[in-house]
Amino acid sequence: MSKTRDPDRLVLFTDAVVAIAITLLILPLVDVVKESKAEDLTAVEVVTHHKPEISTFLLSFVVIANFWLGHHRVFEHVRGYTSAMMRLNLLWLLTIVFLPFPTEITGAYDSSRFTAGLYSGTILALSICQTALTWMIHGHRELENPDDPVSKRELIGSCVLTGLTLVAFVLAAFVPGVGFYALLLLLLSPALMRVWRPKQVS
């Protein structure tokens, strides 16, 4: 049997890495201000000339924040962690740390199936890792708090979000003209979970 550890250290490390990643998103916009000042652009022109960069920053901030909130909710059910769970959590962190890279590409280059696919593919990898963590914790004696277990509804909700993200990735990467609009599918997740309330899901 694998050794179980107190989850506090893992949670603190995860929170620190997420904080750094979410801070890195703003750095390209800070550079934009310096470059625009050197080009004698007005403050208004700084904003109007760099709408794509600002939009992708806001989108990525919301994405990371929402996944961190989901991660936080899942870890409220955790009483310990194993080496396997730690490695999976590191993979989740890898996708978080990597996200500023496709964010920067999206802001710097014109929208295309490649840029949209790279960005949505990163979010898909992040969603898969989060669902895998939820699945690993659910029903696991060493990991799950028996007094506050992961509900089937939480697990299904995570799977639904990953399924929608997969569809969004396919549309963004392979269907011409769809691009980043495919990510609007992710907004359907809360609505689907409100509508779909089977009796067996608690």
N, C-alpha and C positions, 0 to 999 in steps of 0.2 A: 504494500500500500504506500502511495506517495505521501510525503510529509506535508502536513497542512500548516500554514503560517497565518499570523494575524494580518488582516487585509489593510490595516491603516497605512503601513509604509507604502504599499503598492498604490493606494488611492492618492496619497500625497505626491508621490512621484508622477503619477498620471496627470494630476491637476497642474503640476509645475510645467510639464512638457506641453500640455494644451495651452497654458497661459503664454508660453514663449511662442508657440506656433501662431496663435491668434494675434499676438503683437507684431509678428513679422509681416502680417498682411498689410499693415499700414506703411511700412518702410518705403515701398515704391512710390506711394503718393507723397511722402515727405521729399523724396528726390525730385518729383515732378515740380513741386513748388520752387525748389532751388533752381532747376533748369528753366522754368518759366520766368523767374525773376531775372535771370541772366539774359533771356531773350526779350526783356522789356514787355512782357505780357501783363495785362491788368489782372487783378484778382478775379474778376468775372470771367476773363478768358481762360484762366487756369482751370476753372470748373467746366466751362462750356467745351473746351478743347480736349478734355480728358474724361468725358462722361463714361466711356467704356471701362476705364481703369477704376473709376469710382464705383460703378455698378458691380463689377466683379468683386471688388473689395467688400461691398455690403453683402453680396450674395454669399461669399465665402465665410464672412463673419457669422452670418445666420446659420449656415450649414454646420460650421464647427461648433457654434453655441448649442444648436439643437442636438447634435450627436453627443456633446459633452453632457447635456441635461439627461439624455437617454442613458448614457453610461452611468451617470450619478444615480439615476433611479434604479438601475439594475443592481448596482453595488450596495444599495440599501438593504438588499436581500442576502448579502454575502457575509458569512462569518469567518471565512478563511480562504486561502488560495493555495494552489499547488503549482509545481513547476510548469505543467502543461498550460494552466490558466495564465501564468505569468508570461509565457512565450506568446500566447494568443493575444494577450493585452498589449505586448510590445508590437505585435503586427498591427493591431488597431492604432497604436501610436505612430507607427511608421506612415500609415495612410494620412493621419492628421498632419504630421510634419511635412509630408510631401505635397499637401494641398496648395500651399502658397506658390509652388512652382507652376502647375497648370493655371493657377489664378493669374500669375504674371504673364504667362504666354497668352492667355485669353485677352488680357488688357492691351498687350503690345501688338498683337496680330489680328488681322481681319477674321471674322467668324467663318469657320469652315467645318466640314465633317470631322476633320482631324482634331481641331482645337476643342470642339464640342464633345467629341468622343473621348479625348484625353481627360477633360474635366469631369464629365459624367462617369467615366470609367473609374476615376479615382474615388468618386463618391460611392460608386457601386462596391468597390473593394472595402471601403470604410463600413458600408452598411452590412456587407457579408460578415465582416469581422465582429460587428456588434451583435448581429443575430447569432453567430456562432458562440459568442460569450454568453448570451442569454440562454441558449440551448444547453451549453455546458453546465451552467449553474442550476438550471431547472431540474429538480428532483435529485440533485447530487448531494449525498449525505455529508461529505466533507466540506462542501462549499456553501450550501444553502442554509440559511437560518430557518430552522424548523418552525419557529414562531412567526416568521414573516417570509414565506416562500414566494418564489416567482410564480405569478398566476398564469394560467393557460392563455388568458386574454393578452397579457403582456408579451408572451412568446409569439402568439399569432400576430399581434400588432407589429412586432419586429419583422416577422416573415413577410407580412403584407408590404411593409415599407421596402424591404429588399426586392420583392417581386416587382413593385412599381419602378424602383430604381433600375432594375434590369431592363424593363421595357423602355424606360427613358434613354438608357445607354444605347440600346439597339436603334431606336429612332434617331437619336442625335448623331450616331456614328455612321449609319448606313442609309438613312433616308434623306435625300437632298432637300434643302429648304427648311428642315425642321429645326436644326441647331439647338440652341439652348432653351427654346420653347418647350422641348421635351421634358425639362426638369419641372415644369408646372404640374406634371403628373403626381409629383410627390405631395402636392397639396391635397390629393384625394385620400391619402392614408387616414387622416382623422375622420373624414366623412364616411369612409367605408367601415371603419370600426364602430362608428355610431349607429350605422344602419344594420351591420351584421352583428347580432347579439344572440347567438345560439345558446340554448339553455345550458349546454354542457360546458360553456366557456365561462369561467369565474374570474 
